[in-house]
Amino acid sequence: MKALTAIVALVFATGGAFAAEGKKEPSEAQKAQQEKMKFCNADAKEKALTGDERKQFMSNCLKKAPAEAAPAAAPAEASPAAAPAKTSQQNKMKECNATASSKGLKGDERKAFMSECLKA
């Protein structure tokens, strides 16, 4: 009985050491993937995507090369120029969404319509 108690105490005493050993810093590739996930997720949220549209967007976004998916910090001069483009893209998205809704499109038909509408 004393031996069993000693073994249990030993297991608890060394368990903390092994637990601390298991935690390690993520690799550079993991960090890059996490940054890409953050960027794509924020972009999908900004576009108010849900359901299958969000899944498709996230899949495509995460497949892109790191430079394409998460552009590096732009110079201060580029930011004001990007804002109007973003606003026009948002307006285009709203218009296409409204048109698709008024036509009563759903599922694959809606996806195809939205894709063509946003390309134009």
C-alpha positions as CSV (number, residue, x, y, z in Angstrom):
1,M,0.0,0.0,0.0
2,K,2.8,2.4,0.9
3,A,4.5,1.6,-2.5
4,L,1.3,2.4,-4.4
5,T,0.9,5.7,-2.5
6,A,4.6,6.5,-3.3
7,I,4.1,5.8,-7.0
8,V,0.9,7.9,-7.2
9,A,2.7,10.8,-5.5
10,L,5.6,10.4,-7.9
11,V,3.3,10.5,-10.9
12,F,1.7,13.7,-9.7
13,A,5.0,15.3,-8.9
14,T,6.5,14.7,-12.3
15,G,3.2,15.3,-14.2
16,G,3.7,19.1,-14.1
17,A,7.2,18.8,-15.6
18,F,5.9,16.9,-18.6
19,A,3.0,19.2,-19.1
20,A,5.2,22.3,-19.2
21,E,7.5,20.4,-21.7
22,G,4.6,19.8,-24.1
23,K,4.0,23.5,-24.8
24,K,6.2,25.0,-27.5
25,E,6.2,28.0,-29.7
26,P,4.5,27.7,-33.1
27,S,6.8,27.3,-36.1
28,E,7.1,30.1,-38.6
29,A,4.8,28.2,-41.0
30,Q,2.2,27.9,-38.3
31,K,2.5,31.6,-37.5
32,A,2.1,32.4,-41.2
33,Q,-1.0,30.2,-41.4
34,Q,-2.5,31.8,-38.3
35,E,-1.9,35.3,-39.8
36,K,-3.5,34.2,-43.1
37,M,-6.5,32.8,-41.1
38,K,-6.9,36.1,-39.2
39,F,-6.8,38.0,-42.5
40,C,-9.2,35.8,-44.3
41,N,-11.6,35.6,-41.4
42,A,-11.6,39.4,-41.0
43,D,-12.2,39.8,-44.7
44,A,-15.1,37.3,-44.7
45,K,-16.6,39.1,-41.7
46,E,-16.2,42.5,-43.4
47,K,-18.1,41.1,-46.4
48,A,-20.8,39.7,-44.1
49,L,-20.5,36.2,-45.7
50,T,-22.3,33.3,-44.1
51,G,-22.9,29.7,-44.7
52,D,-21.7,28.1,-48.0
53,E,-20.6,31.5,-49.3
54,R,-18.3,32.0,-46.3
55,K,-16.9,28.4,-46.6
56,Q,-16.1,28.9,-50.3
57,F,-14.5,32.3,-49.7
58,M,-12.4,31.0,-46.8
59,S,-11.3,28.0,-48.8
60,N,-10.2,30.1,-51.7
61,C,-8.6,32.7,-49.5
62,L,-6.5,30.2,-47.6
63,K,-5.4,28.4,-50.8
64,K,-3.8,31.7,-52.1
65,A,-0.1,32.3,-51.6
66,P,0.7,34.2,-48.4
67,A,1.5,37.4,-50.3
68,E,-1.8,37.3,-52.1
69,A,-4.0,36.4,-49.1
70,A,-2.4,38.7,-46.5
71,P,-0.8,41.7,-48.1
72,A,2.0,43.3,-46.2
73,A,1.4,46.5,-44.4
74,A,0.8,49.1,-47.1
75,P,2.6,52.5,-47.0
76,A,0.6,55.3,-45.4
77,E,0.1,56.9,-48.9
78,A,-1.6,53.8,-50.2
79,S,-4.2,53.6,-47.4
80,P,-6.3,56.6,-48.4
81,A,-6.4,55.4,-52.0
82,A,-7.5,52.0,-50.9
83,A,-10.4,53.3,-48.9
84,P,-12.5,54.5,-51.9
85,A,-11.9,51.2,-53.7
86,K,-13.0,49.3,-50.6
87,T,-16.1,51.5,-50.4
88,S,-16.9,51.0,-54.0
89,Q,-16.4,47.2,-53.6
90,Q,-18.8,47.3,-50.6
91,N,-21.3,49.2,-52.6
92,K,-21.0,46.8,-55.5
93,M,-21.5,43.9,-53.0
94,K,-24.6,45.6,-51.6
95,E,-26.1,46.2,-55.1
96,C,-25.4,42.6,-56.3
97,N,-26.9,41.3,-53.0
98,A,-30.0,43.4,-53.5
99,T,-30.4,42.3,-57.1
100,A,-29.9,38.6,-56.2
101,S,-32.5,39.0,-53.4
102,S,-35.0,40.7,-55.7
103,K,-34.6,37.9,-58.2
104,G,-35.1,35.4,-55.5
105,L,-31.9,33.5,-56.3
106,K,-30.7,30.8,-53.9
107,G,-27.9,28.3,-53.7
108,D,-25.7,27.7,-56.7
109,E,-27.7,30.1,-58.9
110,R,-27.1,32.9,-56.3
111,K,-23.4,32.1,-56.1
112,A,-23.0,32.1,-59.9
113,F,-24.9,35.4,-60.1
114,M,-22.9,37.0,-57.3
115,S,-19.6,35.9,-58.9
116,E,-20.5,37.4,-62.3
117,C,-22.0,40.5,-60.8
118,L,-18.9,41.3,-58.7
119,K,-16.6,40.6,-61.6
120,A,-18.3,43.2,-63.8
